[in-house]
Amino acid sequence: MKLLGAGLLLLTATACAANSGAGAPAGSGPESVSSTMSVTSATAVPGTPTPGPPPSQTVGRPTQGIAPGDDVIAETQVDARALPEGYPRSLTRSLDGKTLILQAEEGGCRRVSARVGEQTAQHVVVLVAVASAPKGQMCPDYLKEITVPLALAEPLGSRTVVLRQG
């Protein structure tokens, strides 16, 4: 009877592995995780804890928003009053403070660029340009998030970032 049970268990594990693509390299997809889990739980000794799935490589890493290693700049430290409506205003900085990162959306015929202007002990000027297609030109319909790194001569510290059209 035990031999028949072991044979059924082996047949079930083999069928699960065959259906889930276990012949593929380890970690090649979610199928390998589920086949590993079903084999592990089927062969576990009663009363002993079964290990969970392996840790995800993306845990703690955002797919949108602020990238790891970047820091938000307080709204009180950004002066965007001179920018026209529709221009990007979202800024972060590297942890060492020597790089500002402008976050913007581009798409179709709209292109965003920026460069560092004047840098003083009180403020840093960032000149932002938004180019779009001439009136009547057809443009593809898509949007993508971009980041524009802006190197500073010295760390930002408590200086104000002044955003201007340019």
DSSP file with accessible surface (Angstrom, degrees, kcal/mol):
  #  RESIDUE AA STRUCTURE BP1 BP2  ACC     N-H-->O    O-->H-N    N-H-->O    O-->H-N    TCO  KAPPA ALPHA  PHI   PSI    X-CA   Y-CA   Z-CA
    1    1 A M     >        0   0  195      0, 0.0     4,-2.1     0, 0.0     5,-0.2   0.000 360.0 360.0 360.0 -41.1    0.0    0.0    0.0
    2    2 A K  H  >  +     0   0  188      1,-0.2     4,-2.6     2,-0.2     5,-0.2   0.867 360.0  54.5 -63.9 -36.5    2.9    2.4    0.8
    3    3 A L  H  > S+     0   0  152      2,-0.2     4,-2.3     1,-0.2    -1,-0.2   0.915 107.9  48.7 -64.2 -41.1    4.4    1.6   -2.5
    4    4 A L  H  > S+     0   0  110      2,-0.2     4,-2.4     1,-0.2    -2,-0.2   0.926 112.0  49.1 -64.7 -42.5    1.2    2.6   -4.3
    5    5 A G  H  X S+     0   0   40     -4,-2.1     4,-2.3     2,-0.2    -2,-0.2   0.915 111.7  48.5 -63.4 -42.9    1.0    5.8   -2.4
    6    6 A A  H  X S+     0   0   58     -4,-2.6     4,-2.6     2,-0.2    -1,-0.2   0.903 110.8  51.8 -65.2 -37.8    4.6    6.7   -3.1
    7    7 A G  H  X S+     0   0   39     -4,-2.3     4,-2.6    -5,-0.2    -2,-0.2   0.917 110.3  47.7 -64.9 -42.6    4.0    6.0   -6.8
    8    8 A L  H  X S+     0   0   96     -4,-2.4     4,-2.8     2,-0.2    -2,-0.2   0.904 111.6  50.9 -64.6 -40.1    0.9    8.2   -6.9
    9    9 A L  H  X S+     0   0   69     -4,-2.3     4,-2.6     2,-0.2     5,-0.2   0.938 112.1  46.5 -62.9 -44.2    2.8   11.0   -5.2
   10   10 A L  H  X S+     0   0  120     -4,-2.6     4,-2.6     2,-0.2    -2,-0.2   0.923 112.8  49.8 -64.8 -41.2    5.7   10.7   -7.7
   11   11 A L  H  X S+     0   0  116     -4,-2.6     4,-2.6     2,-0.2    -2,-0.2   0.926 112.0  48.2 -63.7 -42.5    3.2   10.7  -10.6
   12   12 A T  H  X S+     0   0   82     -4,-2.8     4,-2.6     2,-0.2     5,-0.2   0.933 112.7  47.4 -64.4 -45.3    1.4   13.8   -9.2
   13   13 A A  H  X S+     0   0   22     -4,-2.6     4,-2.5     1,-0.2    -2,-0.2   0.912 113.0  49.2 -64.1 -39.5    4.7   15.7   -8.7
   14   14 A T  H  X S+     0   0   79     -4,-2.6     4,-2.6    -5,-0.2    -2,-0.2   0.924 111.5  49.0 -65.9 -41.4    5.9   14.7  -12.2
   15   15 A A  H  X S+     0   0   45     -4,-2.6     4,-2.4     2,-0.2     5,-0.2   0.923 111.8  48.8 -65.1 -41.8    2.6   15.8  -13.8
   16   16 A C  H  X S+     0   0   48     -4,-2.6     4,-1.5     1,-0.2    -1,-0.2   0.930 113.1  47.5 -62.9 -43.8    2.7   19.1  -11.9
   17   17 A A  H  <>S+     0   0   26     -4,-2.5     5,-2.7    -5,-0.2     4,-0.4   0.904 112.1  49.6 -66.0 -39.4    6.3   19.7  -13.0
   18   18 A A  H ><5S+     0   0   77     -4,-2.6     3,-0.8     1,-0.2    -1,-0.2   0.909 113.0  46.5 -66.9 -39.4    5.5   18.8  -16.6
   19   19 A N  H 3<5S+     0   0  146     -4,-2.4    -1,-0.2     1,-0.2    -2,-0.2   0.760 112.8  50.0 -74.4 -23.4    2.5   21.1  -16.8
   20   20 A S  T 3<5S-     0   0   17     -4,-1.5    -1,-0.2    -5,-0.2    -2,-0.2   0.373 114.6-108.5-100.6   7.1    4.4   24.0  -15.2
   21   21 A G  T X 5 +     0   0   40     -3,-0.8     3,-2.1    -4,-0.4    -3,-0.2   0.901  54.1 164.5  73.5  40.7    7.4   24.0  -17.4
   22   22 A A  T 3 < +     0   0   47     -5,-2.7    -4,-0.1     1,-0.3    -1,-0.1   0.691  67.8  72.3 -67.7 -13.0    9.8   22.6  -14.8
   23   23 A G  T 3  S+     0   0   85     -6,-0.3    -1,-0.3    -5,-0.1     3,-0.1   0.640  80.9  94.1 -73.1 -12.8   12.2   21.8  -17.6
   24   24 A A  S <  S-     0   0   44     -3,-2.1     3,-0.1     1,-0.1     4,-0.1  -0.367  96.0 -79.6 -74.4 160.1   12.9   25.6  -17.9
   25   25 A P    >   -     0   0  101      0, 0.0     3,-1.6     0, 0.0    -1,-0.1  -0.247  61.5 -85.3 -58.4 149.2   15.8   27.1  -16.1
   26   26 A A  T 3  S+     0   0  104      1,-0.3    -4,-0.0     2,-0.1    -3,-0.0  -0.277 114.1  14.9 -57.5 135.6   15.2   27.8  -12.4
   27   27 A G  T 3  S+     0   0   68      2,-0.2    -1,-0.3    -3,-0.1     4,-0.0   0.672  83.6 130.7  76.9  15.7   13.6   31.1  -11.7
   28   28 A S  S <  S-     0   0   68     -3,-1.6    -2,-0.1     1,-0.2    -1,-0.1   0.568  76.9 -23.8 -81.9  -4.4   12.5   31.6  -15.3
   29   29 A G  S >> S-     0   0   18     -4,-0.1     3,-0.8     1,-0.1     4,-0.8  -0.978  76.6 -76.8 177.2 177.4    8.9   32.4  -14.4
   30   30 A P  H 3> S+     0   0  102      0, 0.0     4,-2.0     0, 0.0     3,-0.2   0.767 116.1  70.9 -67.2 -20.7    6.2   32.1  -11.9
   31   31 A E  H 3> S+     0   0   96      1,-0.2     4,-2.5     2,-0.2     5,-0.2   0.904  93.4  54.6 -62.8 -39.3    5.5   28.5  -12.9
   32   32 A S  H <> S+     0   0   18     -3,-0.8     4,-1.8     1,-0.2    -1,-0.2   0.865 107.2  51.3 -65.2 -32.3    8.8   27.3  -11.4
   33   33 A V  H  X S+     0   0   50     -4,-0.8     4,-2.4    -3,-0.2    -1,-0.2   0.946 111.6  45.9 -67.8 -45.9    7.8   28.8   -8.0
   34   34 A S  H  X S+     0   0   64     -4,-2.0     4,-2.3     1,-0.2    -2,-0.2   0.896 112.6  49.8 -68.4 -36.6    4.4   27.1   -8.0
   35   35 A S  H  X S+     0   0   11     -4,-2.5     4,-2.1     2,-0.2     5,-0.2   0.911 111.5  49.7 -68.5 -36.8    5.8   23.7   -9.0
   36   36 A T  H  X S+     0   0   79     -4,-1.8     4,-2.6    -5,-0.2    -2,-0.2   0.927 111.2  49.5 -64.9 -40.5    8.4   24.0   -6.3
   37   37 A M  H  X S+     0   0   87     -4,-2.4     4,-2.7     1,-0.2     5,-0.2   0.921 111.2  47.7 -66.5 -41.7    5.8   24.8   -3.8
   38   38 A S  H  X S+     0   0   44     -4,-2.3     4,-1.8     2,-0.2    -1,-0.2   0.908 114.5  46.1 -70.3 -36.3    3.5   21.9   -4.7
   39   39 A V  H  X S+     0   0   51     -4,-2.1     4,-1.7    -5,-0.2    -2,-0.2   0.941 114.2  49.3 -68.2 -42.4    6.4   19.4   -4.7
   40   40 A T  H  X S+     0   0   42     -4,-2.6     4,-0.6    -5,-0.2     3,-0.3   0.944 113.9  44.2 -62.2 -45.9    7.6   20.8   -1.3
   41   41 A S  H  < S+     0   0   75     -4,-2.7     3,-0.5     1,-0.2    -1,-0.2   0.847 112.2  53.4 -72.1 -27.9    4.2   20.7    0.3
   42   42 A A  H  < S+     0   0   48     -4,-1.8    -1,-0.2    -5,-0.2    -2,-0.2   0.812 115.4  39.4 -74.9 -28.5    3.5   17.2   -1.1
   43   43 A T  H  < S+     0   0   84     -4,-1.7    -1,-0.2    -3,-0.3    -2,-0.2   0.362  87.7 121.8-102.4   4.4    6.7   15.7    0.3
   44   44 A A     <  -     0   0   37     -4,-0.6     6,-0.1    -3,-0.5    -3,-0.0  -0.391  66.9-117.3 -69.2 145.0    6.7   17.5    3.7
   45   45 A V    >   -     0   0   96      4,-0.1     3,-2.0     1,-0.1    -1,-0.1  -0.680  39.4-101.9 -79.8 131.2    6.8   15.5    6.8
   46   46 A P  T 3  S+     0   0  123      0, 0.0    -1,-0.1     0, 0.0     0, 0.0  -0.263 106.5  25.0 -56.4 138.0    3.6   16.1    8.9
   47   47 A G  T 3  S+     0   0   87      1,-0.3    -2,-0.0    -3,-0.0    -3,-0.0   0.303  98.7 102.5  92.9 -10.5    4.2   18.4   11.8
   48   48 A T  S <  S-     0   0   74     -3,-2.0    -1,-0.3     1,-0.0     2,-0.1  -0.883  77.6-110.6-105.9 140.8    7.3   20.2   10.3
   49   49 A P        -     0   0  125      0, 0.0    -4,-0.1     0, 0.0    -1,-0.0  -0.391  27.5-133.9 -68.3 142.2    6.9   23.6    8.8
   50   50 A T        -     0   0   76     -6,-0.1     2,-0.1    -2,-0.1    -9,-0.1  -0.797  24.2-111.6 -95.3 139.2    7.2   23.9    5.1
   51   51 A P        -     0   0   96      0, 0.0   -10,-0.0     0, 0.0    -1,-0.0  -0.398  31.9-126.8 -68.6 146.6    9.3   26.7    3.7
   52   52 A G        -     0   0   59      1,-0.2     0, 0.0    -2,-0.1     0, 0.0  -0.111  43.9 -62.9 -79.7-175.6    7.5   29.5    1.8
   53   53 A P        -     0   0   78      0, 0.0    -1,-0.2     0, 0.0     3,-0.1  -0.270  67.0 -87.7 -66.1 156.6    8.3   30.7   -1.7
   54   54 A P        -     0   0   86      0, 0.0   -21,-0.0     0, 0.0     0, 0.0  -0.304  57.1 -87.4 -62.9 153.0   11.7   32.2   -2.3
   55   55 A P        -     0   0  111      0, 0.0     2,-0.1     0, 0.0     0, 0.0  -0.302  46.9-109.7 -63.6 143.8   11.9   36.0   -1.6
   56   56 A S    >   -     0   0   66      1,-0.1     3,-0.7    -3,-0.1     0, 0.0  -0.454  11.5-138.2 -72.9 145.5   11.0   38.2   -4.5
   57   57 A Q  T 3  S+     0   0  170      1,-0.2    -1,-0.1    -2,-0.1     0, 0.0   0.595 102.4  52.4 -77.3 -11.7   13.7   40.2   -6.2
   58   58 A T  T >  S+     0   0   94      2,-0.1     3,-2.0     5,-0.0    -1,-0.2   0.396  73.2 128.6-107.6   5.1   11.4   43.2   -6.4
   59   59 A V  T <  S+     0   0  112     -3,-0.7     0, 0.0     1,-0.3     0, 0.0  -0.391  83.3   9.3 -63.3 128.6   10.3   43.5   -2.8
   60   60 A G  T 3  S+     0   0   76      1,-0.2    -1,-0.3    -2,-0.1    -2,-0.1   0.498 102.7 110.0  83.1   1.4   10.9   47.0   -1.6
   61   61 A R    <   -     0   0  161     -3,-2.0    -1,-0.2     6,-0.0     6,-0.1  -0.926  63.9-138.1-112.7 111.2   11.7   48.4   -5.1
   62   62 A P        -     0   0   70      0, 0.0     3,-0.1     0, 0.0    -3,-0.0  -0.327   7.6-155.1 -67.6 147.8    9.1   50.7   -6.4
   63   63 A T  S    S+     0   0  139      1,-0.1     2,-0.3     4,-0.1     4,-0.1   0.564  82.8  24.4 -94.8 -13.9    8.1   50.3  -10.1
   64   64 A Q  S    S+     0   0  143      2,-0.1     2,-0.2     0, 0.0    -1,-0.1  -0.944 105.7  27.1-140.1 164.3    6.9   53.9  -10.2
   65   65 A G  S    S+     0   0   47     -2,-0.3     2,-0.3    -3,-0.1     0, 0.0  -0.574 105.0  11.1  88.1-147.0    7.6   57.1   -8.3
   66   66 A I  S    S-     0   0   62     -2,-0.2    -2,-0.1     1,-0.1     3,-0.1  -0.522  74.7-130.2 -78.1 128.4   10.9   57.8   -6.5
   67   67 A A    >   -     0   0   46     -2,-0.3     3,-1.6     1,-0.1    -1,-0.1  -0.400  34.8 -88.3 -74.5 152.6   13.8   55.5   -7.3
   68   68 A P  T 3  S+     0   0   78      0, 0.0    -1,-0.1     0, 0.0     3,-0.1  -0.332 116.5  32.8 -58.3 139.2   15.8   53.9   -4.5
   69   69 A G  T 3  S+     0   0   43      1,-0.4    26,-1.3    -3,-0.1     2,-0.3   0.481  98.3 106.3  91.8   0.5   18.7   56.2   -3.5
   70   70 A D  E <   -A   94   0A  44     -3,-1.6     2,-0.4    24,-0.2    -1,-0.4  -0.795  54.6-150.1-110.5 160.6   16.7   59.4   -4.3
   71   71 A D  E     -A   93   0A  70     22,-3.0    22,-2.5    -2,-0.3     2,-0.2  -0.981  19.1-116.0-133.0 139.3   15.3   61.9   -1.8
   72   72 A V  E     -A   92   0A  78     -2,-0.4     2,-0.5    20,-0.2    20,-0.2  -0.478  24.1-134.2 -73.4 140.9   12.2   64.2   -2.1
   73   73 A I        -     0   0    9     18,-1.2    18,-0.2    -2,-0.2     5,-0.1  -0.847  30.6-109.0 -94.9 130.3   12.9   67.9   -2.1
   74   74 A A    >   -     0   0   50     -2,-0.5     3,-1.9     1,-0.1     4,-0.3  -0.261  18.9-125.3 -59.5 142.1   10.4   69.8    0.2
   75   75 A E  G >  S+     0   0  182      1,-0.3     3,-1.4     2,-0.2    -1,-0.1   0.826 111.4  61.3 -57.4 -33.1    7.9   71.9   -1.6
   76   76 A T  G 3  S+     0   0  136      1,-0.2    -1,-0.3     3,-0.1    -2,-0.1   0.672 100.2  55.5 -69.2 -14.7    9.0   74.9    0.4
   77   77 A Q  G <  S+     0   0   26     -3,-1.9    84,-3.1    83,-0.1     2,-0.5   0.430  97.6  75.3 -96.3  -1.3   12.5   74.5   -1.1
   78   78 A V  E <   -d  161   0B  34     -3,-1.4     2,-0.7    -4,-0.3    84,-0.2  -0.950  58.7-166.0-117.6 127.3   11.2   74.7   -4.8
   79   79 A D  E     +d  162   0B  41     82,-3.3    84,-2.7    -2,-0.5     3,-0.2  -0.919  22.3 156.5-111.1 104.2   10.1   78.0   -6.4
   80   80 A A    >   +     0   0   19     -2,-0.7     3,-1.6    82,-0.2    -1,-0.1   0.148  34.9 114.6-112.7  18.0    8.1   77.1   -9.6
   81   81 A R  T 3  S+     0   0  211      1,-0.3    -1,-0.1    83,-0.0    83,-0.1   0.803  74.3  55.2 -61.6 -29.1    6.1   80.4   -9.8
   82   82 A A  T 3  S+     0   0   63     81,-0.5    83,-0.4    -3,-0.2    -1,-0.3   0.583  86.8  99.5 -83.0  -8.3    7.8   81.4  -13.1
   83   83 A L  S <  S-     0   0    9     -3,-1.6     3,-0.1    80,-0.2    81,-0.1  -0.603  76.0-119.4 -81.3 138.7    7.0   78.2  -14.9
   84   84 A P    >   -     0   0   44      0, 0.0     3,-1.5     0, 0.0    -1,-0.1  -0.252  44.6 -79.0 -66.6 160.9    4.0   78.2  -17.3
   85   85 A E  T 3  S+     0   0  181      1,-0.2     0, 0.0     0, 0.0     0, 0.0  -0.306 116.9  29.7 -58.2 139.7    1.1   75.8  -16.7
   86   86 A G  T 3  S+     0   0   43      1,-0.3    -1,-0.2    -3,-0.1     3,-0.0   0.371  86.2 126.4  90.9  -5.6    1.8   72.2  -17.8
   87   87 A Y    <   -     0   0   36     -3,-1.5    -1,-0.3     1,-0.1    -4,-0.1  -0.614  69.7 -98.7 -83.5 147.4    5.5   72.3  -17.2
   88   88 A P        +     0   0   14      0, 0.0    16,-0.1     0, 0.0    -1,-0.1  -0.373  42.2 169.8 -67.6 142.3    7.0   69.6  -15.0
   89   89 A R        +     0   0   91     14,-0.2     2,-0.6    -2,-0.1    15,-0.1   0.313  36.1 116.6-130.4   0.3    7.7   70.6  -11.4
   90   90 A S  E     + B   0 103A  59     13,-0.7    13,-2.8   -18,-0.0     2,-0.4  -0.665  39.6 174.5 -84.9 120.1    8.5   67.3   -9.7
   91   91 A L  E     + B   0 102A  10     -2,-0.6   -18,-1.2    11,-0.2     2,-0.3  -0.955  14.0 171.3-127.2 143.5   12.1   67.1   -8.3
   92   92 A T  E     -AB  72 101A   2      9,-2.0     9,-2.9    -2,-0.4     2,-0.3  -0.815  19.2-142.7-131.0 176.3   14.1   64.7   -6.2
   93   93 A R  E     -AB  71 100A  41    -22,-2.5   -22,-3.0    -2,-0.3     7,-0.2  -0.977  23.0-102.0-139.2 154.8   17.8   64.7   -5.4
   94   94 A S  E >   -A   70   0A  21      5,-2.5     3,-1.7    -2,-0.3   -24,-0.2  -0.324  42.6-106.6 -67.4 159.1   20.4   62.0   -5.0
   95   95 A L  T 3  S+     0   0  128    -26,-1.3    -1,-0.1     1,-0.3   -25,-0.1   0.824 122.3  54.2 -62.5 -28.2   21.3   61.1   -1.4
   96   96 A D  T 3  S-     0   0   99      1,-0.1    -1,-0.3     3,-0.0    -2,-0.0   0.603 107.4-130.0 -81.4  -7.1   24.6   63.0   -1.7
   97   97 A G  S <  S+     0   0    8     -3,-1.7    59,-2.2     2,-0.2    -2,-0.1   0.466  79.6 109.3  79.0   1.8   22.7   66.1   -2.9
   98   98 A K  S    S+     0   0  105     57,-0.2    54,-3.1     1,-0.1     2,-0.4   0.534  71.7  53.4 -90.7  -5.5   24.9   66.7   -5.9
   99   99 A T  E     - C   0 151A  42     52,-0.2    -5,-2.5    -5,-0.1     2,-0.3  -0.992  64.3-158.4-133.2 126.8   22.3   65.7   -8.5
  100  100 A L  E     -BC  93 150A   0     50,-2.8    50,-3.1    -2,-0.4     2,-0.5  -0.781  12.3-152.4 -93.0 147.2   18.8   67.0   -9.0
  101  101 A I  E     -BC  92 149A  15     -9,-2.9    -9,-2.0    -2,-0.3     2,-0.5  -0.968   1.1-156.3-126.1 114.2   16.4   64.7  -10.9
  102  102 A L  E     -BC  91 148A   0     46,-2.4    46,-2.5    -2,-0.5     2,-0.5  -0.795  10.4-154.3 -87.5 126.1   13.5   66.3  -12.8
  103  103 A Q  E     +BC  90 147A  38    -13,-2.8   -13,-0.7    -2,-0.5     2,-0.3  -0.897  27.8 153.0-104.0 130.3   10.6   63.9  -13.3
  104  104 A A  E     - C   0 146A  11     42,-2.2    42,-2.9    -2,-0.5     2,-0.4  -0.913  40.7-114.5-147.9 170.6    8.4   64.5  -16.2
  105  105 A E  E     - C   0 145A  98     -2,-0.3     2,-0.3    40,-0.2    40,-0.2  -0.959  28.4-178.0-114.1 131.7    6.1   63.0  -18.8
  106  106 A E  E     + C   0 144A  22     38,-2.7    38,-2.9    -2,-0.4     2,-0.3  -0.881  13.5 146.8-118.3 159.3    6.9   62.9  -22.5
  107  107 A G  B >   -G  110   0C   8      3,-1.2     3,-3.0    -2,-0.3    36,-0.2  -0.911  51.8  -3.6 177.1 157.2    4.8   61.6  -25.3
  108  108 A G  T 3  S-     0   0    7      1,-0.3    33,-0.1    -2,-0.3    30,-0.0  -0.284 130.4 -21.1  54.6-118.7    3.8   61.9  -28.9
  109  109 A a  T 3  S+     0   0   30     31,-0.2     2,-0.5    28,-0.1    -1,-0.3   0.328 110.2 110.7-103.3   6.1    5.7   65.1  -30.1
  110  110 A R  B <   -G  107   0C  79     -3,-3.0    -3,-1.2    22,-0.2     2,-0.4  -0.722  44.0-177.8 -86.9 125.5    6.2   66.6  -26.6
  111  111 A R  E     -E  131   0B 104     20,-2.8    20,-3.0    -2,-0.5     2,-0.4  -0.984  10.5-156.9-125.6 136.8    9.8   66.6  -25.4
  112  112 A V  E     +E  130   0B   9     -2,-0.4     2,-0.3    18,-0.2    18,-0.2  -0.923  16.8 167.8-114.2 135.0   11.1   67.8  -22.0
  113  113 A S  E     -E  129   0B  69     16,-2.6    16,-3.0    -2,-0.4     2,-0.3  -0.951   7.2-175.8-138.7 160.7   14.6   69.0  -21.4
  114  114 A A  E     -E  128   0B  19     -2,-0.3     2,-0.3    14,-0.2    14,-0.2  -0.989   4.2-175.0-153.8 154.4   16.3   70.8  -18.5
  115  115 A R  E     -E  127   0B 145     12,-1.9    12,-2.9    -2,-0.3     2,-0.4  -0.983  32.9-103.6-148.4 156.3   19.7   72.3  -17.6
  116  116 A V  E     +E  126   0B  35     -2,-0.3    10,-0.2    10,-0.2     3,-0.1  -0.667  39.4 177.8 -83.1 133.1   21.2   73.9  -14.5
  117  117 A G  E     +     0   0B  25      8,-3.8    -1,-0.1    -2,-0.4     9,-0.1   0.210  51.4   1.1-101.8-130.3   21.6   77.7  -14.7
  118  118 A E  E     -     0   0B 109      6,-0.1     7,-3.0     1,-0.0     2,-0.5  -0.265  59.7-163.9 -63.0 138.5   22.9   80.0  -12.1
  119  119 A Q  E     +E  124   0B  66      5,-0.2     5,-0.2    -3,-0.1     2,-0.2  -0.979  18.3 160.5-127.6 117.4   24.1   78.5   -8.8
  120  120 A T        -     0   0   37      3,-3.1    39,-0.0    -2,-0.5     0, 0.0  -0.680  56.3 -94.9-122.0-177.5   24.6   80.7   -5.8
  121  121 A A  S    S+     0   0   81     -2,-0.2     3,-0.1     1,-0.2    -1,-0.0   0.721 125.1  39.5 -70.9 -19.4   24.8   80.1   -2.0
  122  122 A Q  S    S+     0   0  136      1,-0.2    38,-2.3    37,-0.1     2,-0.3   0.748 123.2   6.7-100.9 -30.8   21.1   80.9   -1.8
  123  123 A H  E     - f   0 160B  44     36,-0.3    -3,-3.1    38,-0.0     2,-0.4  -0.974  48.9-140.8-151.9 164.4   19.6   79.2   -4.8
  124  124 A V  E     -Ef 119 161B   0     36,-2.6    38,-3.1    -2,-0.3     2,-0.5  -1.000  23.4-144.9-126.3 127.2   20.0   77.0   -7.9
  125  125 A V  E     - f   0 162B   4     -7,-3.0    -8,-3.8    -2,-0.4     2,-0.5  -0.824  11.6-167.3 -96.2 129.7   18.2   77.9  -11.1
  126  126 A V  E     -Ef 116 163B   0     36,-3.0    38,-2.7    -2,-0.5     2,-0.6  -0.982  10.0-150.1-116.2 123.0   16.9   75.0  -13.3
  127  127 A L  E     -Ef 115 164B  30    -12,-2.9   -12,-1.9    -2,-0.5     2,-0.4  -0.840  14.4-165.2 -96.5 119.6   15.8   76.0  -16.8
  128  128 A V  E     -Ef 114 165B   0     36,-3.2    38,-2.6    -2,-0.6     2,-0.4  -0.897   4.5-170.1-110.0 131.7   13.1   73.7  -18.1
  129  129 A A  E     -E  113   0B  27    -16,-3.0   -16,-2.6    -2,-0.4     2,-0.5  -0.966   6.3-168.2-122.4 137.0   12.1   73.6  -21.8
  130  130 A V  E     -E  112   0B  29     -2,-0.4     2,-0.4   -18,-0.2   -18,-0.2  -0.983   9.1-168.1-124.3 117.1    9.0   71.8  -23.2
  131  131 A A  E     +E  111   0B  59    -20,-3.0   -20,-2.8    -2,-0.5     2,-0.3  -0.858   8.1 178.3-105.2 139.2    8.9   71.4  -27.0
  132  132 A S        -     0   0   95     -2,-0.4   -22,-0.2   -22,-0.2     3,-0.1  -0.882  34.3 -83.0-133.7 169.8    5.8   70.3  -28.9
  133  133 A A        -     0   0   28     -2,-0.3     3,-0.1     1,-0.1     6,-0.1  -0.278  52.0 -93.1 -71.3 153.6    4.9   69.7  -32.5
  134  134 A P    >   -     0   0   90      0, 0.0     3,-2.1     0, 0.0    -1,-0.1  -0.311  60.5 -79.0 -60.9 151.0    3.8   72.5  -34.8
  135  135 A K  T 3  S+     0   0  215      1,-0.3     3,-0.1    -3,-0.1    -3,-0.0  -0.273 118.5  20.6 -55.5 132.0    0.0   73.0  -34.9
  136  136 A G  T 3  S+     0   0   77      1,-0.3     2,-0.3    -3,-0.1    -1,-0.3   0.258  88.4 130.8  92.8 -10.7   -1.6   70.5  -37.1
  137  137 A Q    <   -     0   0  107     -3,-2.1    -1,-0.3     1,-0.1     2,-0.2  -0.577  59.6-121.8 -77.5 136.3    1.2   67.9  -37.1
  138  138 A M        -     0   0  172     -2,-0.3    -1,-0.1    -3,-0.1    -3,-0.0  -0.561  32.4-172.7 -75.7 138.1    0.1   64.3  -36.3
  139  139 A a        -     0   0   53     -2,-0.2   -31,-0.1    -6,-0.1   -30,-0.0  -0.982  28.5-103.4-131.3 145.6    1.8   62.8  -33.2
  140  140 A P        -     0   0   80      0, 0.0     2,-1.0     0, 0.0   -31,-0.2  -0.328  35.5-118.9 -64.6 152.4    1.7   59.3  -31.8
  141  141 A D        +     0   0  168    -33,-0.1     2,-0.3   -34,-0.1   -34,-0.0  -0.774  66.2 107.7 -99.5  91.7   -0.6   58.8  -28.8
  142  142 A Y        -     0   0   90     -2,-1.0     2,-0.3     2,-0.0   -34,-0.2  -0.983  45.2-152.8-156.1 159.5    1.6   57.6  -25.9
  143  143 A L        -     0   0  117     -2,-0.3     2,-0.3   -36,-0.2   -36,-0.3  -0.986  12.4-179.5-132.2 145.2    3.1   58.9  -22.6
  144  144 A K  E     -C  106   0A 103    -38,-2.9   -38,-2.7    -2,-0.3     2,-0.4  -0.994  27.5-121.2-142.8 147.0    6.2   57.8  -20.8
  145  145 A E  E     -C  105   0A 121     -2,-0.3     2,-0.3   -40,-0.2   -40,-0.2  -0.736  35.2-177.1 -86.3 133.6    7.8   58.9  -17.5
  146  146 A I  E     -C  104   0A  31    -42,-2.9   -42,-2.2    -2,-0.4     2,-0.4  -0.875  18.3-146.2-125.8 161.9   11.3   60.3  -17.9
  147  147 A T  E     -C  103   0A  90     -2,-0.3   -44,-0.2   -44,-0.2   -46,-0.0  -0.992   5.7-159.4-126.6 137.9   13.9   61.5  -15.5
  148  148 A V  E     -C  102   0A  24    -46,-2.5   -46,-2.4    -2,-0.4     2,-0.2  -0.943  14.2-147.1-117.3 107.1   16.4   64.3  -16.3
  149  149 A P  E     -C  101   0A  92      0, 0.0     2,-0.5     0, 0.0   -48,-0.2  -0.548  11.2-165.8 -76.1 139.3   19.5   64.3  -14.1
  150  150 A L  E     -C  100   0A   8    -50,-3.1   -50,-2.8    -2,-0.2     2,-0.3  -0.945  11.0-144.6-129.7 108.5   21.0   67.7  -13.3
  151  151 A A  E     -C   99   0A  75     -2,-0.5     2,-0.3   -52,-0.2   -52,-0.2  -0.532  13.5-153.7 -77.6 135.1   24.5   67.8  -11.9
  152  152 A L        -     0   0   16    -54,-3.1     4,-0.0    -2,-0.3   -28,-0.0  -0.781  20.2-132.7-105.3 153.3   25.2   70.5   -9.3
  153  153 A A  S    S+     0   0   71     -2,-0.3    -1,-0.1     1,-0.1   -55,-0.1   0.866  95.8  14.1 -69.6 -36.0   28.6   72.0   -8.5
  154  154 A E  S    S-     0   0  124    -57,-0.1    -1,-0.1    -3,-0.0   -57,-0.0  -0.933 102.6 -78.5-133.8 157.3   28.0   71.6   -4.8
  155  155 A P        -     0   0   55      0, 0.0   -57,-0.2     0, 0.0   -58,-0.2  -0.227  42.1-121.1 -54.9 147.5   25.4   69.6   -2.8
  156  156 A L    >   +     0   0    1    -59,-2.2     3,-2.0     1,-0.2   -59,-0.1   0.899  50.0 161.0 -60.2 -45.3   21.9   71.3   -2.8
  157  157 A G  T 3  S-     0   0   48      1,-0.2    -1,-0.2   -60,-0.0   -60,-0.0  -0.330  73.2 -25.6  58.8-130.6   21.7   71.6    1.0
  158  158 A S  T 3  S+     0   0  113      2,-0.1    -1,-0.2   -35,-0.0    -2,-0.1   0.320 101.5 127.2 -99.1   9.2   19.2   74.1    2.1
  159  159 A R    <   -     0   0   27     -3,-2.0     2,-0.3     1,-0.1   -36,-0.3  -0.283  62.9-113.4 -65.6 151.9   19.4   76.2   -1.1
  160  160 A T  E     - f   0 123B  51    -38,-2.3   -36,-2.6   -82,-0.1     2,-0.6  -0.660  19.0-136.5 -85.2 140.4   16.1   77.0   -3.0
  161  161 A V  E     -df  78 124B   0    -84,-3.1   -82,-3.3    -2,-0.3     2,-0.6  -0.892  17.5-160.1 -97.0 120.0   15.6   75.4   -6.4
  162  162 A V  E     -df  79 125B  16    -38,-3.1   -36,-3.0    -2,-0.6     2,-0.5  -0.909   3.6-155.5-104.8 115.9   14.1   78.0   -8.8
  163  163 A L  E     + f   0 126B   0    -84,-2.7   -81,-0.5    -2,-0.6     2,-0.3  -0.814  20.9 169.8 -93.5 127.0   12.4   76.5  -11.8
  164  164 A R  E     - f   0 127B 108    -38,-2.7   -36,-3.2    -2,-0.5     2,-0.2  -0.951  39.5-100.2-133.7 156.5   12.2   78.8  -14.9
  165  165 A Q  E       f   0 128B 112    -83,-0.4   -36,-0.2    -2,-0.3   -38,-0.0  -0.518 360.0 360.0 -72.6 135.8   11.2   78.4  -18.5
  166  166 A G              0   0   48    -38,-2.6   -37,-0.3    -2,-0.2    -1,-0.2   0.030 360.0 360.0 178.9 360.0   14.3   78.0  -20.7
